[in-house]
Amino acid sequence: MIAFRTAAEAAVLNGGASGLYGGKCYSQARVTGNNALQGEGAPVILQATMRAGKNPRSRVFVALVVVCCALNLSSIVAAASQGASSSSELLDQGRKLLEAGKLAEAELVLDRAEKLAPSDSVILSLDAKVKGRLGEYASAVALLKRVIRLTPQSAQAHVDLAIALADSGDLNSALAETATAISIDRALAIAHLNRARILTDMNQDREAHDEFALAARLAPGNPDCYFYWSFGERTQGNFAKETELLRKVVKLQPGNVKAHIKLADSLLDQNRSAEAVAELRIALAIDPDSVQAIYKLSRALRTTDPQESKRLRAQFDRLKAQNPVVDRAKALANQAFHLFTVQDWREAARLFSDAVETCGDCEIESTLHRDLGLTLCRDGQIERGAEELRKALALNPKDRDAAKALEMIRAR
């Protein structure tokens, strides 16, 4: 049987923001996973994370008291030795997990592969990519510097390092890496694109414009070239150019909701209301629950169609009113944690289960499934606990703690 033990009591986070999830990220994802375990008996702080598809720029206010448990990492190491024996098999597993969006599981597998083949640049690069998407930028940078030492003439390796450095906030070093990549391969579009994005962040708009234009010439079918280029044009008030660029994006990516909304904003700034309304309707057809699109369309229709504007505003208010549901779920989870600390596992599991039911598909659903799963395991209900952990991982593939717990369960 797997042993789950209380490690330390954690503080309650009341009324404050847990942190801003979002912002520009060169490697796509900014939402970080939970704290990685540092050793046997270390406390695991379980924070509420956003479900995939939620607005990455919103703040998540965490009133959920954390559940602490200790995972025996030696069990994980033992399990690894019983799994795939070759680095190539592990690389293949890691690649498939990454393609499936299972980042936390991919990291576990690729870390094992890296230990078996510490000089394999392909494994190191893929592991760095996963860590970057999990928000572990320092680890990603360290891995990619090893790749550079192994393959100093790889332009793509220098681009990858530039991306990790930019995500970590070191723009000057990132810019230098893009220069190195371009010196190796002047026709590498992704190098010019990332150099342009970095220059934009450094407020060097003229130089960024030239790099965006060159990237678009080299890769005319890459929508990112036009999407990120549009940011600089908007900053300079060039709305007509911004519109032109965003129209290219939606042509290449018809399902890009953000691009349709940005295009609508650009059109509204030019008093082209009818075209803007059309773009917002497209955005809502793609994502009927887009709060941003609903709100903007409601405002755009206030004079031309006040009835629909009023209906959309009511829909917007209903979506915003879901917050009390989250508060009730957090309150139940807080009660469950209190019972967890006094080792009343059965009643804690019942309250966590009530919290899951109350939450429905709210923004902390994945965290509640994970906390319920860990509590069930502590109560000896391993199979039920594993089922909840799998649900948590399906909702939040970046949840390292759920991934590690499941790996331990498989190894028992």
BELJOZI-V597978 format. One record per residue. N is the residue number from 0. RES is the residue in three letters. PHI is phi in whole degrees, 0 to 359 (none if undefined). PSI is psi in whole degrees, 0 to 359 (NA if undefined). D_LAST is the distance of its C-alpha to the last C-alpha in Angstrom with 2 decimals. Layout:
N_RES_PHI_PSI_D_LAST ; N_RES_PHI_PSI_D_LAST
This chain:
0_MET_none_142_6.50 ; 1_ILE_280_139_6.49 ; 2_ALA_256_123_10.11 ; 3_PHE_250_121_12.69 ; 4_ARG_239_149_16.02 ; 5_THR_289_132_19.53 ; 6_ALA_259_310_20.84 ; 7_ALA_196_151_24.44 ; 8_GLU_281_137_26.79 ; 9_ALA_252_161_27.96 ; 10_ALA_280_157_31.41 ; 11_VAL_270_132_32.68 ; 12_LEU_261_103_34.24 ; 13_ASN_248_126_37.26 ; 14_GLY_74_2_39.89 ; 15_GLY_246_161_39.26 ; 16_ALA_280_134_38.15 ; 17_SER_285_343_34.72 ; 18_GLY_143_158_36.20 ; 19_LEU_272_118_37.88 ; 20_TYR_265_116_35.68 ; 21_GLY_144_208_37.83 ; 22_GLY_88_172_40.65 ; 23_LYS_288_133_41.36 ; 24_CYS_224_125_38.50 ; 25_TYR_286_334_39.22 ; 26_SER_260_25_35.68 ; 27_GLN_85_287_35.67 ; 28_ALA_270_140_33.02 ; 29_ARG_247_341_33.61 ; 30_VAL_291_124_31.05 ; 31_THR_270_156_28.58 ; 32_GLY_279_186_24.92 ; 33_ASN_282_165_23.56 ; 34_ASN_301_135_23.65 ; 35_ALA_286_149_21.16 ; 36_LEU_290_140_19.21 ; 37_GLN_259_353_21.21 ; 38_GLY_165_175_18.88 ; 39_GLU_297_132_16.55 ; 40_GLY_86_0_17.95 ; 41_ALA_285_145_20.11 ; 42_PRO_288_142_21.15 ; 43_VAL_252_117_20.35 ; 44_ILE_268_118_23.52 ; 45_LEU_261_110_23.12 ; 46_GLN_254_155_26.44 ; 47_ALA_290_131_27.97 ; 48_THR_238_160_28.25 ; 49_MET_280_143_30.56 ; 50_ARG_289_152_29.66 ; 51_ALA_301_137_30.52 ; 52_GLY_97_347_34.18 ; 53_LYS_283_164_35.37 ; 54_ASN_296_115_38.20 ; 55_PRO_287_355_36.81 ; 56_ARG_260_358_39.83 ; 57_SER_279_161_39.39 ; 58_ARG_262_140_38.22 ; 59_VAL_255_118_35.31 ; 60_PHE_267_119_36.14 ; 61_VAL_256_109_33.10 ; 62_ALA_255_0_33.69 ; 63_LEU_288_121_30.09 ; 64_VAL_291_141_28.83 ; 65_VAL_280_150_25.65 ; 66_VAL_257_134_22.37 ; 67_CYS_248_139_20.72 ; 68_CYS_212_162_17.17 ; 69_ALA_243_134_15.60 ; 70_LEU_251_133_12.58 ; 71_ASN_280_104_11.45 ; 72_LEU_292_337_12.60 ; 73_SER_295_332_11.82 ; 74_SER_293_323_8.10 ; 75_ILE_294_317_9.77 ; 76_VAL_298_318_12.17 ; 77_ALA_296_320_9.96 ; 78_ALA_297_323_8.46 ; 79_ALA_298_320_12.18 ; 80_SER_291_340_13.33 ; 81_GLN_268_353_11.50 ; 82_GLY_269_214_13.10 ; 83_ALA_300_135_16.83 ; 84_SER_267_342_18.76 ; 85_SER_248_149_22.04 ; 86_SER_296_327_23.29 ; 87_SER_293_322_25.30 ; 88_GLU_294_318_22.38 ; 89_LEU_294_322_20.65 ; 90_LEU_299_316_24.07 ; 91_ASP_297_318_24.47 ; 92_GLN_298_314_21.14 ; 93_GLY_298_319_22.14 ; 94_ARG_297_317_25.61 ; 95_LYS_294_321_24.54 ; 96_LEU_295_320_22.31 ; 97_LEU_296_316_25.31 ; 98_GLU_299_330_27.68 ; 99_ALA_276_359_25.65 ; 100_GLY_80_12_25.87 ; 101_LYS_269_75_22.13 ; 102_LEU_294_315_22.97 ; 103_ALA_297_318_19.95 ; 104_GLU_292_322_17.66 ; 105_ALA_298_320_20.52 ; 106_GLU_297_316_20.76 ; 107_LEU_302_314_17.22 ; 108_VAL_293_315_17.91 ; 109_LEU_289_329_21.46 ; 110_ASP_297_321_20.69 ; 111_ARG_293_319_18.69 ; 112_ALA_298_320_21.66 ; 113_GLU_296_325_24.09 ; 114_LYS_292_326_22.64 ; 115_LEU_284_328_23.07 ; 116_ALA_224_73_26.53 ; 117_PRO_292_351_28.05 ; 118_SER_248_14_31.47 ; 119_ASP_271_107_30.72 ; 120_SER_295_330_32.80 ; 121_VAL_293_315_31.41 ; 122_ILE_295_315_27.82 ; 123_LEU_299_318_29.18 ; 124_SER_294_317_31.35 ; 125_LEU_292_320_28.73 ; 126_ASP_298_319_26.32 ; 127_ALA_296_321_29.35 ; 128_LYS_299_316_30.18 ; 129_VAL_296_314_26.81 ; 130_LYS_297_323_27.05 ; 131_GLY_298_317_30.62 ; 132_ARG_289_339_29.75 ; 133_LEU_271_358_27.19 ; 134_GLY_88_7_30.03 ; 135_GLU_270_71_28.92 ; 136_TYR_291_321_32.39 ; 137_ALA_297_318_32.63 ; 138_SER_294_321_29.58 ; 139_ALA_297_317_31.02 ; 140_VAL_298_316_34.37 ; 141_ALA_299_317_33.03 ; 142_LEU_295_318_31.28 ; 143_LEU_288_332_34.43 ; 144_LYS_294_326_36.68 ; 145_ARG_293_322_34.79 ; 146_VAL_297_318_35.44 ; 147_ILE_299_319_39.12 ; 148_ARG_296_328_39.36 ; 149_LEU_280_324_38.04 ; 150_THR_226_70_40.20 ; 151_PRO_296_339_43.09 ; 152_GLN_262_14_45.18 ; 153_SER_272_110_42.69 ; 154_ALA_298_320_44.29 ; 155_GLN_297_324_41.17 ; 156_ALA_297_320_39.17 ; 157_HIS_293_324_41.81 ; 158_VAL_295_315_41.65 ; 159_ASP_301_318_37.88 ; 160_LEU_293_320_38.41 ; 161_ALA_301_318_41.28 ; 162_ILE_297_314_39.12 ; 163_ALA_296_319_36.47 ; 164_LEU_295_318_39.29 ; 165_ALA_297_317_41.03 ; 166_ASP_297_328_37.95 ; 167_SER_279_352_37.65 ; 168_GLY_99_359_41.33 ; 169_ASP_268_78_42.90 ; 170_LEU_290_324_45.48 ; 171_ASN_297_314_47.87 ; 172_SER_293_323_45.36 ; 173_ALA_297_317_44.10 ; 174_LEU_298_320_47.70 ; 175_ALA_297_322_48.26 ; 176_GLU_293_323_45.32 ; 177_THR_294_325_46.77 ; 178_ALA_296_319_50.09 ; 179_THR_296_316_48.55 ; 180_ALA_300_317_46.86 ; 181_ILE_292_326_50.22 ; 182_SER_294_332_52.05 ; 183_ILE_278_319_49.82 ; 184_ASP_217_96_49.99 ; 185_ARG_292_343_52.62 ; 186_ALA_263_11_51.77 ; 187_LEU_277_102_48.14 ; 188_ALA_300_320_48.33 ; 189_ILE_295_332_45.01 ; 190_ALA_291_316_46.31 ; 191_HIS_293_322_49.46 ; 192_LEU_297_312_47.60 ; 193_ASN_290_327_45.31 ; 194_ARG_297_319_48.29 ; 195_ALA_297_317_50.16 ; 196_ARG_296_320_47.47 ; 197_ILE_294_316_47.34 ; 198_LEU_299_322_51.14 ; 199_THR_299_316_51.17 ; 200_ASP_294_336_48.93 ; 201_MET_267_9_51.35 ; 202_ASN_61_30_54.27 ; 203_GLN_256_71_55.81 ; 204_ASP_294_322_56.60 ; 205_ARG_295_314_59.28 ; 206_GLU_296_322_57.18 ; 207_ALA_297_318_54.22 ; 208_HIS_304_314_56.52 ; 209_ASP_297_320_57.50 ; 210_GLU_290_320_53.92 ; 211_PHE_298_316_52.89 ; 212_ALA_298_319_55.91 ; 213_LEU_292_318_55.11 ; 214_ALA_299_319_51.46 ; 215_ALA_293_325_52.72 ; 216_ARG_292_322_55.22 ; 217_LEU_285_329_52.62 ; 218_ALA_223_72_50.06 ; 219_PRO_295_344_52.06 ; 220_GLY_265_6_49.26 ; 221_ASN_264_109_46.79 ; 222_PRO_296_335_47.02 ; 223_ASP_298_327_45.53 ; 224_CYS_303_314_48.75 ; 225_TYR_281_323_50.84 ; 226_PHE_298_307_48.45 ; 227_TYR_286_331_48.15 ; 228_TRP_299_323_51.78 ; 229_SER_298_332_52.82 ; 230_PHE_300_312_51.54 ; 231_GLY_296_322_54.15 ; 232_GLU_295_323_56.90 ; 233_ARG_293_318_56.22 ; 234_THR_303_324_56.30 ; 235_GLN_272_2_59.74 ; 236_GLY_80_15_60.92 ; 237_ASN_271_72_61.23 ; 238_PHE_293_325_60.18 ; 239_ALA_296_317_61.84 ; 240_LYS_293_321_59.90 ; 241_GLU_301_314_56.69 ; 242_THR_299_315_57.34 ; 243_GLU_303_316_58.07 ; 244_LEU_292_317_54.78 ; 245_LEU_290_330_52.71 ; 246_ARG_296_325_54.44 ; 247_LYS_293_323_53.19 ; 248_VAL_297_310_49.64 ; 249_VAL_290_337_49.74 ; 250_LYS_289_319_51.42 ; 251_LEU_282_328_48.62 ; 252_GLN_229_79_45.88 ; 253_PRO_301_336_47.26 ; 254_GLY_266_11_44.05 ; 255_ASN_278_98_43.96 ; 256_VAL_298_316_44.48 ; 257_LYS_301_319_44.95 ; 258_ALA_294_319_47.64 ; 259_HIS_297_319_49.52 ; 260_ILE_292_318_49.53 ; 261_LYS_296_322_50.67 ; 262_LEU_296_319_53.32 ; 263_ALA_299_317_54.51 ; 264_ASP_300_316_54.83 ; 265_SER_296_318_56.86 ; 266_LEU_293_321_59.12 ; 267_LEU_297_323_59.68 ; 268_ASP_295_343_60.77 ; 269_GLN_255_11_63.42 ; 270_ASN_61_31_64.50 ; 271_ARG_257_67_63.29 ; 272_SER_296_317_61.93 ; 273_ALA_299_318_62.00 ; 274_GLU_293_322_59.92 ; 275_ALA_296_316_57.48 ; 276_VAL_300_319_57.09 ; 277_ALA_299_319_56.39 ; 278_GLU_292_321_53.58 ; 279_LEU_292_325_52.03 ; 280_ARG_294_323_52.21 ; 281_ILE_296_317_50.38 ; 282_ALA_300_318_47.67 ; 283_LEU_289_329_47.32 ; 284_ALA_294_326_47.27 ; 285_ILE_283_315_44.24 ; 286_ASP_226_92_42.54 ; 287_PRO_298_342_44.21 ; 288_ASP_256_16_42.35 ; 289_SER_291_105_43.40 ; 290_VAL_300_320_44.76 ; 291_GLN_297_315_46.67 ; 292_ALA_293_319_48.38 ; 293_ILE_299_313_49.25 ; 294_TYR_296_314_50.79 ; 295_LYS_294_321_52.75 ; 296_LEU_293_321_54.04 ; 297_SER_302_316_55.14 ; 298_ARG_292_321_57.16 ; 299_ALA_292_335_58.60 ; 300_LEU_262_5_59.89 ; 301_ARG_302_323_61.52 ; 302_THR_264_324_65.04 ; 303_THR_276_329_64.84 ; 304_ASP_212_76_62.74 ; 305_PRO_299_330_62.41 ; 306_GLN_293_312_61.00 ; 307_GLU_294_323_58.03 ; 308_SER_301_317_57.63 ; 309_LYS_293_319_57.42 ; 310_ARG_297_317_54.88 ; 311_LEU_294_323_52.66 ; 312_ARG_295_322_52.99 ; 313_ALA_295_320_51.88 ; 314_GLN_297_318_48.83 ; 315_PHE_299_316_48.11 ; 316_ASP_296_322_48.46 ; 317_ARG_296_317_46.10 ; 318_LEU_295_321_43.37 ; 319_LYS_290_335_43.97 ; 320_ALA_284_358_43.89 ; 321_GLN_290_345_40.18 ; 322_ASN_303_320_39.57 ; 323_PRO_301_329_40.10 ; 324_VAL_297_316_37.19 ; 325_VAL_297_319_34.94 ; 326_ASP_298_319_36.50 ; 327_ARG_295_320_35.77 ; 328_ALA_296_320_32.12 ; 329_LYS_295_322_31.91 ; 330_ALA_298_317_33.69 ; 331_LEU_296_319_31.19 ; 332_ALA_294_324_28.30 ; 333_ASN_297_318_30.20 ; 334_GLN_296_320_30.47 ; 335_ALA_298_320_26.77 ; 336_PHE_296_320_26.10 ; 337_HIS_302_316_28.55 ; 338_LEU_292_327_26.73 ; 339_PHE_298_319_23.40 ; 340_THR_292_335_25.14 ; 341_VAL_262_13_26.29 ; 342_GLN_66_29_22.85 ; 343_ASP_268_74_24.11 ; 344_TRP_299_317_20.90 ; 345_ARG_297_313_22.19 ; 346_GLU_289_326_25.51 ; 347_ALA_298_318_24.11 ; 348_ALA_296_322_21.98 ; 349_ARG_297_316_25.20 ; 350_LEU_289_322_27.22 ; 351_PHE_298_322_24.84 ; 352_SER_296_319_24.99 ; 353_ASP_297_322_28.78 ; 354_ALA_295_319_28.82 ; 355_VAL_299_315_27.06 ; 356_GLU_295_320_29.64 ; 357_THR_295_318_32.49 ; 358_CYS_296_319_31.55 ; 359_GLY_65_238_31.46 ; 360_ASP_253_36_31.44 ; 361_CYS_288_177_32.63 ; 362_GLU_290_343_31.85 ; 363_ILE_253_18_28.93 ; 364_GLU_304_314_27.14 ; 365_SER_297_320_24.17 ; 366_THR_296_319_23.80 ; 367_LEU_294_318_24.01 ; 368_HIS_299_319_21.31 ; 369_ARG_295_313_19.00 ; 370_ASP_297_320_20.11 ; 371_LEU_297_316_19.74 ; 372_GLY_299_316_16.18 ; 373_LEU_294_323_15.23 ; 374_THR_292_318_17.36 ; 375_LEU_298_320_15.87 ; 376_CYS_296_320_12.36 ; 377_ARG_295_332_14.28 ; 378_ASP_276_0_15.94 ; 379_GLY_90_2_12.90 ; 380_GLN_266_72_13.61 ; 381_ILE_297_315_10.34 ; 382_GLU_295_316_11.81 ; 383_ARG_296_321_15.08 ; 384_GLY_297_318_13.79 ; 385_ALA_297_322_12.16 ; 386_GLU_298_317_15.56 ; 387_GLU_293_322_17.47 ; 388_LEU_294_323_15.68 ; 389_ARG_294_321_16.52 ; 390_LYS_297_317_20.04 ; 391_ALA_299_317_20.33 ; 392_LEU_290_328_19.45 ; 393_ALA_293_324_21.89 ; 394_LEU_282_325_24.56 ; 395_ASN_226_88_23.99 ; 396_PRO_296_352_22.50 ; 397_LYS_268_1_23.09 ; 398_ASP_284_96_20.61 ; 399_ARG_293_325_18.53 ; 400_ASP_293_319_16.70 ; 401_ALA_295_319_15.55 ; 402_ALA_297_316_14.57 ; 403_LYS_293_319_12.54 ; 404_ALA_298_318_10.78 ; 405_LEU_295_323_10.04 ; 406_GLU_294_322_8.87 ; 407_MET_296_319_6.30 ; 408_ILE_297_317_5.34 ; 409_ARG_297_332_5.71 ; 410_ALA_273_349_3.82 ; 411_ARG_289_NA_0.00
